[in-house]
Protein backbone atom coordinates (compact mmCIF):
# COMPACT_ATOMS: atom_id res chain seq x y z
CA UNK A 1 0.00 0.00 0.00
CA UNK A 2 2.86 2.38 -0.65
CA UNK A 3 0.73 4.39 -3.10
CA UNK A 4 -1.79 5.03 -0.32
CA UNK A 5 0.95 6.21 2.03
CA UNK A 6 2.13 8.61 -0.69
CA UNK A 7 -1.41 9.98 -1.08
CA UNK A 8 -1.70 10.48 2.68
CA UNK A 9 1.69 12.21 2.94
CA UNK A 10 0.75 14.59 0.11
CA UNK A 11 -2.61 15.25 1.78
CA UNK A 12 -0.92 16.01 5.10
CA UNK A 13 1.53 18.39 3.42
CA UNK A 14 -1.38 20.10 1.66
CA UNK A 15 -3.16 20.52 5.00
CA UNK A 16 -0.07 21.96 6.67
CA UNK A 17 0.52 24.26 3.70
CA UNK A 18 -3.05 25.55 3.59
CA UNK A 19 -3.04 26.06 7.35
CA UNK A 20 0.09 28.15 6.96
CA UNK A 21 -1.53 30.01 4.06
CA UNK A 22 -4.54 30.79 6.25
CA UNK A 23 -2.27 32.18 8.93
CA UNK A 24 -0.21 34.29 6.55
CA UNK A 25 -3.17 35.49 4.48
CA UNK A 26 -5.67 36.28 7.26
CA UNK A 27 -3.55 36.11 10.41
CA UNK A 28 -5.69 33.17 11.56
CA UNK A 29 -4.05 31.21 14.36
CA UNK A 30 -6.96 28.73 14.16
CA UNK A 31 -6.11 27.89 10.55
CA UNK A 32 -2.48 27.31 11.43
CA UNK A 33 -3.26 25.10 14.42
CA UNK A 34 -5.95 23.09 12.62
CA UNK A 35 -3.93 22.64 9.43
CA UNK A 36 -0.80 21.54 11.25
CA UNK A 37 -2.75 19.28 13.61
CA UNK A 38 -4.57 17.56 10.75
CA UNK A 39 -1.32 17.20 8.83
CA UNK A 40 0.53 15.64 11.74
CA UNK A 41 -2.37 13.34 12.62
CA UNK A 42 -2.40 12.04 9.05
CA UNK A 43 1.40 11.63 9.14
CA UNK A 44 0.95 9.75 12.41
CA UNK A 45 -1.52 7.41 10.73
CA UNK A 46 1.06 6.74 8.00
CA UNK A 47 3.62 5.84 10.67
CA UNK A 48 1.08 3.69 12.52
CA UNK A 49 0.27 1.82 9.30
CA UNK A 50 3.56 -0.07 9.59
CA UNK A 51 2.43 -1.89 12.73
CA UNK A 52 -1.37 -1.51 12.77
CA UNK A 53 -2.52 -0.81 9.20
CA UNK A 54 -6.24 -1.30 9.83
CA UNK A 55 -6.41 1.15 12.74
CA UNK A 56 -4.21 3.63 10.91
CA UNK A 57 -6.48 3.63 7.86
CA UNK A 58 -9.62 3.91 10.00
CA UNK A 59 -8.08 6.86 11.84
CA UNK A 60 -7.09 8.55 8.58
CA UNK A 61 -10.60 8.03 7.20
CA UNK A 62 -12.22 9.52 10.31
CA UNK A 63 -9.96 12.58 10.14
CA UNK A 64 -10.67 12.94 6.43
CA UNK A 65 -14.44 12.72 6.96
CA UNK A 66 -14.22 15.38 9.67
CA UNK A 67 -12.34 17.67 7.29
CA UNK A 68 -15.01 17.07 4.62
CA UNK A 69 -17.69 17.93 7.16
CA UNK A 70 -15.91 21.16 8.00
CA UNK A 71 -14.95 22.44 4.56
CA UNK A 72 -17.62 21.18 2.14
CA UNK A 73 -20.46 23.29 3.63
CA UNK A 74 -18.20 26.35 3.58
CA UNK A 75 -17.31 25.74 -0.06
CA UNK A 76 -20.96 25.21 -1.04
CA UNK A 77 -21.97 28.42 0.73
CA UNK A 78 -19.12 30.71 -0.39
CA UNK A 79 -17.83 29.06 -3.61
CA UNK A 80 -14.36 30.04 -2.39
CA UNK A 81 -11.78 27.58 -3.71
CA UNK A 82 -8.95 28.53 -1.43
CA UNK A 83 -8.77 26.90 1.09
CA UNK A 84 -12.31 25.48 1.46
CA UNK A 85 -12.71 24.04 -2.03
CA UNK A 86 -9.21 22.60 -2.20
CA UNK A 87 -9.52 20.94 1.21
CA UNK A 88 -13.04 19.65 0.54
CA UNK A 89 -12.20 18.05 -2.79
CA UNK A 90 -8.80 16.74 -1.77
CA UNK A 91 -10.43 15.20 1.32
CA UNK A 92 -13.09 13.57 -0.84
CA UNK A 93 -10.35 12.18 -3.10
CA UNK A 94 -8.40 10.83 -0.12
CA UNK A 95 -11.56 9.26 1.37
CA UNK A 96 -12.27 7.54 -1.96
CA UNK A 97 -8.66 6.26 -2.05
CA UNK A 98 -8.93 4.94 1.52
CA UNK A 99 -12.25 3.18 0.86
CA UNK A 100 -11.00 1.82 -2.46
CA UNK A 101 -7.84 0.46 -0.83
CA UNK A 102 -9.95 -1.17 1.86
CA UNK A 103 -12.21 -2.83 -0.70
CA UNK A 104 -9.20 -4.01 -2.72
CA UNK A 105 -7.57 -5.47 0.39
CA UNK A 106 -10.80 -7.26 1.35
CA UNK A 107 -11.11 -8.71 -2.16
CA UNK A 108 -7.48 -9.87 -2.08
CA UNK A 109 -7.97 -11.45 1.32
CA UNK A 110 -11.13 -13.19 0.18
CA UNK A 111 -9.48 -14.60 -2.94
CA UNK A 112 -6.44 -15.87 -1.03
CA UNK A 113 -8.48 -17.60 1.68
CA UNK A 114 -9.22 -21.24 0.87
CA UNK A 115 -12.91 -22.06 0.83
CA UNK A 116 -14.31 -24.95 2.83
CA UNK A 117 -16.13 -27.48 0.70
N, C-alpha and C positions, 0 to 999 in steps of 0.2 A: 504494500500500500504506500509506496514511496511517493507516488503521484498525489495522493491525498494529503500527505504531510506537506508537500510543496504548496498545494492549494491553501492549506491552513496557515503556513508561514507567510505566504503572500497576503492573505486576508488579515493576519495580525499586523503586518507591517503597514497595510493600508489603514487599519484602524488607528494605529499609533500616529501615522502621518496626518490623517484627517483630524485627530484630536489636537495635534500640534498646530495644524492650520486654523482650527477653531480658536485656539488660544491667541495665536498671532493676529488673526484677522479681526476678532471681536473681543479680545482680552477676556475670554471665557475660561476661567479656571475649571469649571465643570466639564467642558469639552476635553480639556487636557487630561484631567483625572479619569474620565470615563473612557476616552480613547486608549490611553496607556493601560488602564486596568483590563479592558477587553482584549487588547493585544497581548498582554502578558498572560492572561488566563488561557487564551487560545494557544500560545506558545507552551504553556504548562501542559495543556492537553496533548500536544505533539510529543513532549518529553514523556508523559505518562503512557503514551501509546506503545512504548517499547516494552513495558512490563504488564500493563493492563489495557490492551487495545479497546476492549468493549466499553469500559467505563470512560476512557478518554474520548471516544467518539460520541458517547451519549452526552458527556459534559460539553463537548464542542457544539453539538446540535442544540442543546438547551441554551447556551450562550448566544448562538446564532439566531434562534427563534426569538429570544428576548430583544436582540438588536433589531430584528424585523418588526417586532411589535412596537418598538420605540420610533423607528425612522420611517416606516411605510406610511403611517397616518400623516406625519408631517409632510412627506413628499406629496401625498395626494392632496393635501390642503393647500400647500404653498407652490407646488410645481418647481421647487428650488432644487436643482441637481446637486449642488455642492453645499454641504456634505450629505444631506438627507437622501437624495436620489442615488448617489453613489453607494452609500452604506446599505440602503434598502435592497438595491438590486444585486450588489456583491454578496450580501447576506443570503438572499434567495438562491443565488448560484451556489454558494457554499453549502447551504442546506440540501439542495438537490444532489450535489456531489456526495455528501455524507450519507444520504438515504440510498443513493445509487450504489455506493460502495458497500453498504450494509446488505442490500438485496443481492449484489453479486457474491458477497462472501457467504450468504446463506445458501445461494444456489450451488456454489462450489462445495460447501460442506455437505449439502444434500446429495450431490452426485458422487462424492467420494465415500459416503457412508454405505456399507453393504446392506442390502435389504434382506430381511428375514423372509424366507419362503416356506 
